[in-house]
Amino acid sequence: MSTITSNEKQQAIGAKNSTLALLALAISAFGIGTTEFVIVGLLSTVAQDLKVTITLAGLLISGYALGVAIGAPIITALTSRIPRKMLLMLLMIVFVVGNSAAALSSSFAILIIARFFTAFSHGVFFSIGSTIAADLVPENKRASAIATMFTGLTVATVTGVPLGTFIGQMFGWRATFWGVAILGVIALISTAILVPSNLKKAKPASIKDQVKIMTNLPLLLVFAITALGYGGTFVTFTFLGPILEEITGYQASAVSLILLVYGIAVAIGNTVGGKAADKNPVKALRWMFIIQAIILVILTFTAPFKWVGTLTIMLMGLLAFMNVPGLQVYVVQLAEKYVPSAVDVASAINIAAFNLGIAIGAFVGGIIVDTIGLIHTPWVGGVMVLGAALLTVISSKLEKTRR
């Protein structure tokens, strides 16, 4: 009886420590998510202050995303021998320095360079953070653990983005970046205190393993699914502020409140997505993409009408991050199957794919805005998401064939 009690105590302590470690990861994700997405609400403010067009200001989103896409796989591979807790802390130092540089920027060029530099911490954090989160819990709870970490990202869209937007509108966009830098300091302290030092060591990935990843068809398919499925929403989301003001007819002061409600929808969607992906990530992803594509197409017609347009935008938010846990856990599953010695690098490449999707979405959105207009961004994004749904079906059939 005493042995059972002792085991139960150890399990309880282990579960508590895992929960605290996941909390620290979520706090870091909150800061990183805020710095990536807060610019959406500040796009008009920054454009006016630095005297650039809205489309050019959009490069602050796509440029950041490219920094993540380039930095994630390369830096993850180069830092694979560094103890993972130390690496998490070093990443948050880079994050604090980058946001401080953004706050001090005197020109658009310096600001975009600061954003690009800050993005290096983003990509590596989410790639190793995903595998750390998955390692902290039993196998049947991996997607939920990843979703818990990404809750920080979704909470950033609930509170960080609208609050950062409000601060930027009241005190200037530089104040927002100073605030985000302070979040980075809090995340650094949380990591130092709550994340255990005895994390499972990452296996150094050889060049041969990296080549295997980039020539493995199932993994390449998932990377393409990630870029299209996640990026499609950003054709619209990048210009959500201007859409709400110019098409739906909201005052600039109301945008922060809309972003708050949007963020709540994102948080709910992320939690639901994690639960759904625990059972069957591929099946869950297919339906998420199909529904999201339909909602984006509908938004093209409802955006000019306040109530129904706002409702459609909330539904877009519900689906926007729902696919994240499923995509990450699916990539980890396939990497463990095909290239087990390079799971971290595969995870990093998928993070790069998320952000390549953001960059493509923001870029395509800019072209659409400059050519046929803001109102056409939703259906174009819907086509991208539908492409992801089709690739998910192909990926599922390919895996069944290989079995």
C-alpha positions in Angstrom: 0.0 0.0 0.0 2.8 2.4 1.0 4.6 1.7 -2.3 1.5 2.6 -4.3 1.1 5.8 -2.3 4.8 6.7 -2.9 4.4 6.1 -6.6 1.3 8.2 -6.7 3.1 11.0 -4.9 6.0 10.8 -7.4 3.5 10.9 -10.3 1.7 13.9 -8.7 5.1 15.8 -8.2 6.1 14.9 -11.8 2.7 16.1 -13.1 3.0 19.4 -11.2 6.6 20.0 -12.4 5.5 19.3 -16.0 2.6 21.7 -15.6 4.9 24.4 -14.3 7.4 23.8 -17.1 4.6 24.1 -19.6 3.5 27.3 -17.9 7.0 28.8 -18.4 6.9 27.8 -22.1 3.5 29.3 -22.4 4.7 32.6 -20.9 7.6 32.7 -23.4 5.1 31.9 -26.2 2.9 34.8 -25.0 5.7 37.3 -25.4 6.8 35.9 -28.7 3.2 35.8 -30.0 2.6 39.4 -28.9 5.7 40.7 -30.8 4.8 38.8 -34.0 1.1 39.8 -34.2 0.8 43.1 -32.4 2.0 44.8 -35.6 -1.3 43.9 -37.2 -3.1 46.4 -35.0 -0.3 49.0 -35.4 0.2 48.8 -39.1 -1.6 52.1 -39.8 0.1 53.9 -36.9 3.6 52.8 -38.0 2.9 53.6 -41.6 1.8 57.1 -40.8 4.7 57.7 -38.3 7.5 56.4 -40.6 5.8 57.8 -43.7 5.4 54.5 -45.7 2.4 52.9 -47.4 0.2 50.2 -45.7 1.5 47.6 -48.2 5.2 48.4 -47.4 4.4 48.4 -43.6 3.0 44.9 -44.2 6.7 43.8 -44.8 7.1 44.1 -41.0 4.9 41.0 -40.8 6.3 39.1 -43.8 9.9 40.2 -43.0 9.6 38.9 -39.5 8.1 35.6 -40.8 11.0 35.2 -43.2 13.4 35.7 -40.3 11.7 32.8 -38.5 11.6 30.7 -41.7 15.3 31.2 -42.3 16.5 31.1 -38.7 14.5 28.2 -37.4 16.0 25.2 -39.1 19.6 26.6 -39.4 19.9 27.8 -35.8 18.1 24.8 -34.4 20.6 22.5 -36.1 23.6 24.7 -35.0 22.5 24.8 -31.4 21.5 21.2 -31.0 24.4 20.5 -28.6 23.5 23.3 -26.2 21.5 22.1 -23.1 17.9 23.0 -23.9 17.1 25.0 -20.8 20.2 27.2 -21.5 19.1 27.5 -25.1 15.6 28.7 -24.1 17.2 31.4 -21.9 19.6 32.5 -24.6 16.7 32.8 -27.0 14.8 35.1 -24.6 17.8 37.3 -24.3 17.9 37.7 -28.1 14.2 38.4 -28.0 14.7 41.2 -25.4 17.5 42.8 -27.3 15.6 42.6 -30.6 12.5 44.3 -29.2 14.5 47.0 -27.5 16.2 47.7 -30.8 12.8 47.9 -32.5 11.6 50.4 -29.8 14.7 52.6 -30.5 14.3 52.4 -34.3 14.6 55.8 -36.0 13.6 54.6 -39.5 11.6 51.9 -41.3 14.8 50.1 -42.5 16.1 49.8 -38.9 12.8 48.6 -37.6 12.5 45.9 -40.2 16.1 44.7 -39.4 15.3 44.6 -35.7 12.2 42.6 -36.4 14.2 40.2 -38.6 16.8 39.7 -35.8 14.1 39.2 -33.2 12.5 36.5 -35.4 15.5 34.2 -34.9 14.5 33.6 -31.3 10.9 32.9 -32.4 11.7 30.0 -34.8 14.1 28.2 -32.6 11.9 28.6 -29.5 8.8 27.0 -31.0 10.7 24.2 -32.7 12.4 23.0 -29.5 9.5 24.1 -27.3 7.2 21.8 -29.2 9.5 18.8 -28.6 10.1 19.7 -25.0 6.4 20.0 -24.4 5.8 16.7 -26.0 8.5 15.0 -23.9 7.1 16.4 -20.6 3.9 14.3 -20.8 2.7 10.8 -21.7 2.5 10.0 -25.4 -1.4 10.1 -25.5 -1.3 13.8 -24.3 1.4 15.2 -26.6 -0.9 17.3 -28.8 -2.6 18.7 -25.7 0.8 19.6 -24.2 1.8 21.3 -27.4 -1.5 23.1 -27.4 -0.8 24.2 -23.8 2.5 25.7 -24.9 0.8 27.4 -27.9 -1.9 28.7 -25.5 0.6 31.4 -24.7 0.5 32.3 -28.4 -3.2 32.3 -28.5 -3.5 34.3 -25.2 -1.2 36.8 -26.9 -3.9 37.3 -29.5 -6.5 37.6 -26.8 -4.8 40.1 -24.6 -1.3 40.9 -25.8 -2.2 42.1 -29.3 -5.3 44.3 -28.4 -3.4 45.7 -25.3 -0.3 46.4 -27.4 -2.5 48.0 -30.1 -4.2 50.2 -27.4 -0.8 51.2 -25.9 0.6 52.0 -29.4 -2.4 54.2 -30.2 -2.2 56.0 -26.9 1.5 56.3 -26.3 3.1 55.5 -29.7 4.1 52.2 -31.3 7.6 52.4 -29.6 6.0 52.0 -26.2 4.4 48.8 -27.4 7.8 47.3 -28.2 9.2 48.4 -24.9 6.3 46.6 -23.2 7.1 43.4 -25.2 10.7 43.6 -24.2 9.6 43.6 -20.6 7.5 40.5 -21.3 10.7 38.9 -22.6 12.4 39.6 -19.2 9.5 38.0 -17.3 9.7 35.0 -19.7 13.4 34.7 -19.1 13.0 34.6 -15.3 10.1 32.1 -15.6 12.2 29.8 -17.7 15.1 30.0 -15.2 12.8 29.1 -12.2 10.2 26.7 -13.7 11.9 24.7 -16.5 13.8 21.7 -15.2 17.5 21.4 -16.0 17.4 17.7 -16.8 15.5 18.0 -20.0 15.9 15.2 -22.5 18.9 16.0 -24.7 18.3 16.7 -28.3 20.2 14.3 -30.6 22.6 16.3 -32.9 21.3 16.1 -36.4 23.8 15.3 -39.0 23.9 16.7 -42.5 22.7 13.3 -43.7 19.7 13.5 -41.5 18.8 17.0 -42.6 19.0 15.8 -46.3 16.7 12.9 -45.4 14.2 15.4 -44.0 14.2 17.6 -47.0 13.9 14.6 -49.4 11.3 12.7 -47.5 8.0 13.0 -49.3 5.6 12.6 -46.3 7.4 15.3 -44.4 7.6 17.6 -47.4 3.9 17.2 -47.8 3.2 18.2 -44.2 5.5 21.3 -44.6 3.5 22.3 -47.7 0.2 21.7 -45.8 1.5 23.9 -42.9 2.5 26.8 -45.2 -0.8 26.7 -47.2 -3.2 25.9 -44.3 -1.8 28.4 -41.8 -0.6 31.0 -44.3 -4.0 31.2 -46.1 -5.6 33.0 -43.1 -2.8 35.6 -43.2 -3.8 36.9 -46.6 -6.7 38.4 -44.7 -5.3 38.6 -41.1 -2.4 40.8 -42.1 -4.8 43.5 -43.2 -7.5 42.9 -40.6 -7.1 46.4 -39.1 -7.6 48.2 -42.4 -10.5 45.8 -43.3 -12.3 46.6 -40.1 -11.8 50.3 -40.6 -12.3 50.7 -44.3 -14.7 48.0 -45.2 -16.7 47.0 -42.1 -16.8 50.6 -41.0 -15.4 50.5 -37.4 -13.6 53.5 -35.9 -9.8 53.0 -35.2 -10.5 53.0 -31.5 -12.8 50.0 -31.8 -10.2 47.8 -33.5 -8.5 46.9 -30.2 -11.8 45.6 -28.9 -12.5 43.6 -32.0 -9.0 42.1 -31.8 -9.7 41.1 -28.2 -12.8 39.2 -29.1 -10.9 37.7 -32.1 -8.2 36.5 -29.8 -10.7 34.9 -27.5 -12.0 32.9 -30.5 -8.4 32.0 -31.4 -7.8 30.7 -27.8 -10.9 28.5 -27.9 -10.0 27.2 -31.3 -6.5 26.3 -30.2 -7.8 24.3 -27.2 -10.4 22.5 -29.3 -7.7 21.8 -32.0 -5.4 20.2 -29.5 -8.1 17.9 -28.1 -9.2 16.9 -31.7 -5.7 16.2 -32.8 -4.9 13.9 -29.8 -7.1 11.2 -31.5 -6.5 11.6 -35.2 -4.5 14.6 -36.3 -4.9 14.0 -40.1 -8.6 13.6 -40.0 -9.0 16.6 -37.7 -6.8 18.8 -39.9 -8.8 17.9 -43.0 -12.0 19.1 -41.6 -10.5 22.2 -40.0 -9.1 23.3 -43.4 -12.3 22.7 -45.2 -14.4 24.7 -42.7 -11.8 27.5 -42.6 -11.8 27.8 -46.4 -15.6 28.1 -46.5 -15.5 30.8 -43.8 -12.9 32.8 -45.6 -14.9 32.8 -48.9 -18.1 33.8 -46.9 -16.2 36.7 -45.4 -15.7 38.2 -48.9 -19.4 38.8 -49.0 -20.1 39.6 -45.3 -17.2 42.0 -44.5 -19.1 45.2 -45.6 -21.9 44.4 -43.0 -21.0 45.1 -39.4 -22.7 42.4 -37.4 -22.6 39.5 -39.8 -19.1 40.6 -41.0 -17.8 40.7 -37.4 -19.4 37.3 -36.7 -17.6 35.8 -39.7 -14.3 37.3 -38.6 -14.8 35.7 -35.2 -15.4 32.3 -36.9 -12.2 32.9 -38.9 -10.4 33.4 -35.6 -11.8 30.2 -34.2 -10.2 28.2 -37.0 -7.1 30.3 -37.4 -4.9 28.5 -34.9 -6.9 25.4 -34.5 -4.7 23.5 -36.9 -1.4 24.4 -35.1 -1.2 21.5 -32.5 -2.3 18.9 -35.1 0.3 20.1 -37.6 3.1 20.1 -35.0 2.3 16.7 -33.6 1.8 15.2 -37.1 5.3 16.4 -38.1 6.8 15.0 -34.8 5.1 11.6 -35.5 6.4 11.4 -39.0 9.9 12.6 -38.1 10.1 9.9 -35.3 9.0 7.4 -37.9 11.3 8.4 -40.8 14.2 10.4 -39.3 14.2 9.7 -35.5 17.6 11.4 -35.0 16.4 14.7 -36.3 13.0 15.3 -34.7 14.0 18.8 -33.4 15.2 19.9 -36.9 12.0 18.5 -38.5 10.0 20.5 -35.9 12.0 23.6 -36.7 11.4 23.2 -40.4 7.7 23.0 -39.7 7.9 26.2 -37.7 9.7 27.7 -40.7 6.8 26.4 -42.9 4.3 28.2 -40.6 6.2 31.4 -41.0 6.9 30.9 -44.7 3.1 30.6 -45.0 2.7 33.9 -43.0 5.2 35.6 -45.3 3.5 34.3 -48.4 0.1 35.2 -47.1 1.1 38.7 -46.2 2.9 39.2 -49.5 0.0 37.8 -51.5 -2.4 40.0 -49.4 -0.3 43.1 -50.3 -0.6 42.3 -54.0 -4.3 41.8 -53.7 -4.7 45.1 -51.8 -2.7 47.0 -54.4 -4.4 45.4 -57.5 -8.0 44.3 -56.9 -8.6 45.6 -53.3 -8.9 44.7 -49.6 -12.3 43.0 -50.0 -10.7 40.2 -52.2 -8.2 39.1 -49.6 -10.5 36.5 -47.8 -11.4 34.4 -50.8 -7.8 34.3 -52.1 -6.8 33.1 -48.6 -9.6 30.5 -48.8 -8.2 29.0 -52.0 -4.8 28.6 -50.2 -6.5 26.8 -47.2 -8.5 24.6 -49.6 -5.2 23.6 -51.2 -4.0 22.5 -47.7 -7.1 20.4 -47.3 -6.4 18.6 -50.6 -2.8 17.9 -49.6 -4.0 16.5 -46.3 -6.1 14.0 -48.1 -3.1 13.1 -50.3 -0.8 12.8 -47.2 -3.3 10.5 -45.5 -3.6 8.2 -48.5 0.2 8.1 -48.9 0.6 7.0 -45.3 -2.0 4.3 -45.7 -0.3 3.0 -48.8 3.1 2.9 -47.0 1.6 0.9 -44.1 
